[in-house]
């Protein structure tokens, strides 16, 4: 309506050139709205995991409601991604955008020749240098490529009920530890992307566990991942689900996660910290993490969200085990926005 009023005004004033520009802007906005919110417009989401890759289709207007889902084992790029492309290809006429969330490290800078690739430093040998984005180029639609933690962070921010927030940090704790961040509504990139699982938290007094990683033995991942918890409790990883709630290992894990949350608060100051991953299925952890984070902050961050609303500041993912694929699907709207804006 605003654009149309301006168009009429410019015609009356005789500024035809400017009026034509405005008319094209009106048409472009209408094309975008039709593309993004058409009833038949679909988004393809792809989540690359270490053992399983998930693909899903949803309407662009609501990426949280999965219409179709497809899972394949993570074998090698040609096999795994080829199966996903083949599965989605019959819907290509309705797919208007693609969102991809991948394990890393990955190249996210579009100006680089290896944009859309998994870097050669990844521990997953078969995927070193794999051109993930290139596998989907024949769909000829806007794509957004992200890390497997930035994607769920974006999904949480845009569809997780955090309407009053423009920044969020998402943490997943399971086989590994990953940290993703959204600031001012956009995924955080820099030199590459965040690798928060490799930072060294302050060691808990009396904790003599050496860590399992040869590269970064004192890293967060080495101290609290599922392997670390199993080794601390002297059980097999498969037995973690049966570990009693009163086992002292959970208090130790809560301490390290609180150290992480306090560090995130100091360094990034997000509106929300969302905790996900298999380990967060342990119900007793979240209250302990909140309590210990409050103790560590010790009143220094004196804002209501921390002092009075800790249950809203540090929370569990609303999408549970679907957080990754919902995040990938949510990237579809971002891909369209970037294409519209020429980014």
C-alpha positions, 0 to 999 in steps of 0.5 A: 500500500505504501509503495502504491501510494508513492507510485501514484504521487510520483506519477502526479509529480511527473517523476516517471523514472523514480515511479518506474523503480517503485513499480518494480519494487512493488512487483518484486515484493509481490513475487516474493510474497507469492513465492514464500507463502504460496500454499504449494511452495515447499522447502527442502531441509537437509541435516547432515549428521555423523551417522545419519542424514535427514531430509524433510519437506515442509511448507515455506510458511510453516517449516515446523510441520514436517510433511515428509521425512527421509533418513539415510546412513552417512556413508560418503557424499555421493551415496548419502547426498545422492540418495537425498537428491533422488528422493527430493527430485520428484518434488522439485517443481514445488521446492522453492528453497533449500536449507542445509545444516552440516557437521563441520568444519565447513566453509560458509563464506560465499566469496570463497571457491570452496563455499558450501564444502566440508573442510578437509580438517573434518574427522569424517574422512570420507567427507573431506572437501565434499561439495555439499551445496554443489550436490543440490545446484540442479534444483536451481533454487535459493539455498542457505548453508549452515553449521549443524548448530547455527541451523537449530539456533535459527530455528529456535529464534524464528519458530521457538517462541522467543518472539522478544529475542533477536539473539540466541545461542544453541548448544547441543551435547551428545556424542560431541558438543556444538555451540551455534549463535544468532545475533541480530537475527542472523547466524554468526560467522567470522574467521569461519564459524564457532567451535565452542565445544573446543574451548577449555572451561575452568576445571572443577575442583577435585576433578581428575578426569583427564578427558578423552581427546588427544588434541584438546583433552581439557575441552568442553567436548572432551569433558562432558560428551557422552563418551566422557560421561560414560568413562567418568561413571565407568559404564558403557555409553549404551548404559548411560540411559540407566545411570541413576539420577543420584550418580555424582557424575551429573552434578559434575556435568551440570557444573561444566555446562554452567561454566559454559553458560556463564561464559556465553553470557559474558562473551555473547550476552544472548537473549536466550540460551537453548540446550539440546542434544541427547544428554539434555534428556536427563531431566535433573540437569536443567535445574542444576545448570540454572542454579550453578550458572546463577552461582557463577555469575554471582549477581554481576549480570544484574538484568531481570532475564538472569536474576528473575527469569532464569527459566526463560534464559536457559531452556530446553529446545522446544523441538527436542530431537527435531531441532536440527531438521527444523532448523534446516527447514527454517533456513529456507526463508533466509535463503529466499530473503538473501536471494531477494536482497542479492546476497 
